[in-house]
Amino acid sequence: MVLAREQLEEWSERGDFLQAAHTYETIKEALTSAALEDCEYEIFCQGSYAGKTNIVGDSDVDVVIALKDPFYANTDRLPPVQKEKYLKLHESSTRTWEWFRGRVIPVLQERFFGVQVRNKCVEVPAKALALKADVLISLDFHLYTLFHDHLHRYFEGGIEFHNGRTRVVNYPMQHRHNGEIKDLLCGGVFKPVVRIAKNARNRLVEDERSSVVKKGAPSYFVECLFYNVPNLCYIGCREPDAYRNAVVWLWENPMSRSDMLCQNRMTSLFGGTAETSWNLDDARLLVNGLYVQLTDHDGPGGMA
């Protein structure tokens, strides 16, 4: 059955954010603790609640605490002379990700009951908060492209954390900023379209005839996929029409692994590491499923 316009309009609405805001403030207050007073850090929210793409039923809040000094750095893009200047002005620190993680976890465990320490993050259960929180402990990350001295330098700022033995670099601030810019350029319909896409993905996951599974279509990558749709598909349209335009564009235009970027515009959407990029087969299944929902047509074509 083809999705009705009324259903798409309903799905475009943002889910409740007041409980998420309360959860974030509670976590932030707990981490702004005397136990960490000797650390220079930043706390911020990332994910769907931060980006205003949360839907009804979203059940957790992503909170980042990032140690700002010291930081991890990548100087591979610097010319040899600039890299030498960088090394002369910086030295290694004993304050690593493991060290900072060892400082933060006890603070959460002391404040909240039922805290679970995972490889990637620390889970604070909903029974201790309004919503479940995933606290990501990280260090600042600097990707340098210019360095002469501390006054004449340029780097892209991100965060680095570990997932088991894997070191992961991500750029949450760029992701959030670029989403806000695209939404502005598209007349405020980009984020509602992302919310429709997430709800449509959930409908596919529940459909026994569909091969789409939620693990294969994470919300982060769904948002990145629709970020790559040209602005002209969104501009001047109501949310249901913009969503249809976007899905049809994704269906009709074969996806190039080299062309599509994550919303942060720093990493490739496909072909990178498992932690920061998507599987093209999973994306193809999703787009085909979204197209069938709109057209009730399961013919040839789709993503190459």
N, C-alpha and C positions, 0 to 999 in steps of 0.2 A: 504494500500500500504506500502510495506517494505521501510524503509528509505534507501536512496542511500548512498554509501560510500562518494560521493562528498559532500552530505549534512552534514554528520558527520564531515568531514574535515573543512567545512565552519564554523560550529558551534563551533569548537575547538578554533577558533581565539578569542583573547581578544578584548573587546570593547574599545572604546576611553577612555583614562585615563588622557589626558591633562586637560580637563575641570574639572575633579574630583580633580586633583592636585591644580588647580587654586581656586576651591571652598574651599578646605581644608585650603589652605594658607590664604585665605581671612577671613575665620572664625577664624583661629588661630591668625591672626594679630589683629582682633577685640577683642578677649578675652585676649590677652596680653596687658592688659589695666591698667592704673593707678588706676582704681576703684577696682582692685583685687590685688594690690601690697602687701597687708598685708596677702595674702594667698599663701601657698606653694602648687602648683598644677602642673599637667602634662596634656598636650593636645596631643592626638594621634588619628589616623584614624583607624577604624575597619571595618569589613564587606568585601564585595567582592572587592572593590577597593584596600583596604589595602592588601588583600590576593591574588590579581592578578587573581581572578576568575570572574571578571565582564564580562558581555556579552553585545552585542549591544542592546541598549534599556534600560539598567539599568539607573534609573533616579534619584537616590538620593545618597548622600554621608553621611556615618555615622561617626560623630566626637564625641569623648569622652573628657570631661574635668573632671579630677579626683582630688579631694582634697587629698593631701598626708598626711597631719598632721593637725588635728587628723584623725584617721581611725577607721573603725569598725573591730572587731576581733571575732573569734570563738576559744575558748580554750577548747572545749569539749573533744578533743583528748589528752589533757595533763593529766599526772598523777596528783593526788591531790597535791603532794608536789610542782611540777612545776607550777601548776595553782596558788598556793598560792604565789609563788615567782613573778609570772606575776602580780598579783593583787597588790602586795606591790610596784611595780615599775611603775604602771600606774594609772591614775585617769580619771574620766569622764570629758567630755568637753561639753561646751554649743554650740560648732560648730558642728551642726548636718547636715544631708543631707538637711533638710528643710532650715536651715540657709544658706548653700552654694548655694542652688538653688535660694534663695531670693537675693543673691548677683549677680549671673550670669545672670539671666533673664533680669534685667534692662539694662545690658550692651548690650545684643543682641537687645533688643527693641529700644535702642537709636541709634544703628548703622544701623539696617536693617528695611525696611518697610514691614509690613504684617506678622510679626512674630506671630506664633500660639503656645500657650502653651498647650501641651497635658499631659496626665497622666504620660507617660513614658519618653517623650523627648520634646524638643522644636524644632519646624519646622521653618526653614528659607526658604521662597519660592524661586523658581528658578528666578523669576523676579528681585530678589535682588542679585542673584549670577549666575554663569555659570550653576550650577545644584542645585536642592533642597538639603538642608542639614538637617539632623536630629541630633541635638546636645543632647547628653546624659550626664546629670549632675550626678556625682557620687562621692563617697568617696572611698579611697583605702580600701581593705578588706584583712585581714591577717588570714589565716587558720593555726593555730599553731599545730605542732606535736612535738616540742621540745622547752623548755625554761628554762634556768638557770639564765641568765642575758642578757643584751643587746648585749654582745659579743658572747654569746653561746646560740643560738636560731635557729630555722628553721621554716619557714612558707611558704605556697604557697600564692602568691599574686594575688588578683583579684580586682574586683570592686563591690560595692553595691549601688543600687539605688532603688527607689520605683516606682511601677506601681499602682497608686491608693493607696490602703491600703496594698498592697502586697510588702514585702521586697524581692528583687531579688539579688542574687549573681551570677556573671559570671566571666569567666577567659579568656578575649580576647587575652592577650599576649600568653598564652599557646596554644590557638586555632591557632593563626597565626604561632607560632614557629613550632608546630607539623605538620601543613600543609606544611611548607617549607621543613622540614626534610623528610616527606613522598615523596614529589615531587622529592627531590634529590635522595632518595633511589630508586625511580621508573624511573629514567632516564629522568625526566622532563615531564612525561606524565600525572601525577595525576591531576594537575590543568587544563590542557586542557580537560581531561575527565570530570571534574566537570562542566566546561563550556558547554560541549556537553549535559550533564545531565540537566542542567538548561534550555537550549534551547529546549530539548526534552520535559521537563516538561511544558514549555510554549505552545508547539504544542498540548500537551494533553489537556491543559486548554481550548484552542481554539476549540478543536474537540467536536462537539455536541454529539458524540457517547461515549465520555469518561466521567467518573464520577470524574475525578481529578479536583480539584479546587485549585487555587493558594494559598488561605488561608490555605488549608490543606497540602500543600507541600512547606513551606518556604525555601528559598535558603539556609539558615543556616543549616537546617536539611538535605537537599539534599546533601550538602557537607559532613556533618558528616556521612551520610549513606555510601557514596562512600569511605570515609576514612576508614571504617571498612572492606572493601574488601581487601583480602590478596595482598601483594605486588607482588606476583608471577603472578597475573592476569594482571599486568601492565608492568612488566619488560620485555624489549626486544621487545616491540610491538609499532607499530605506533598508533596514537591516536584513529582512528576508531576501530581498533582491540582490543585495551585495553578497550575501552568503551563496546564493545560487550562482552568481557570476564567478565567484572564487572557486567553487567546486568544479564548475564546468571548465574553467581555465586550467585547473590542476589536472583534470581528466584529459583535456585536448592537447596539452603541452607536455611532451616527454621531459622528464626531470633529468637534468645533468648533474652528476655528483660534483663537478667542479664549479658549477654556477651557483648552487644554493648555499647560503650561509645561515648559521644560527642567527637569532635576532640580535645577539650581541655584536654581530658583524666581525667577530674575531676568529671564529672557528667554523669549519665546514659542517653543514648539516649532515652530510653523508661522507663516509670514507675515512673518518678520523678514528680516534680511540673509542672503545666501547662506552667509556664513561661520558664522553662529550659529543657523540654523534649517533645518528639513527641508522637502523638497518633499512636498506632500500626496499627489500621485499615486504617488510611490515608496513612501510609507508604506502606501497602500492596497494596492499590489501585495504588499508584505510580509505584511500581515495576512491578506489573502486566501490567500496561499500557506501561511502557518502554519496557517490553519483547514483547508485541504484536507489537509494532512499528518495532521491529527488525526482527520478525519471521512471523508476520501476523497469528499467532497461538494463539487462545484463549482457550486452553485446560485446563485440570485439573492441579493442582500443584501450585507452587508459595509459598508465605511466610506463615508459620504456625503461 
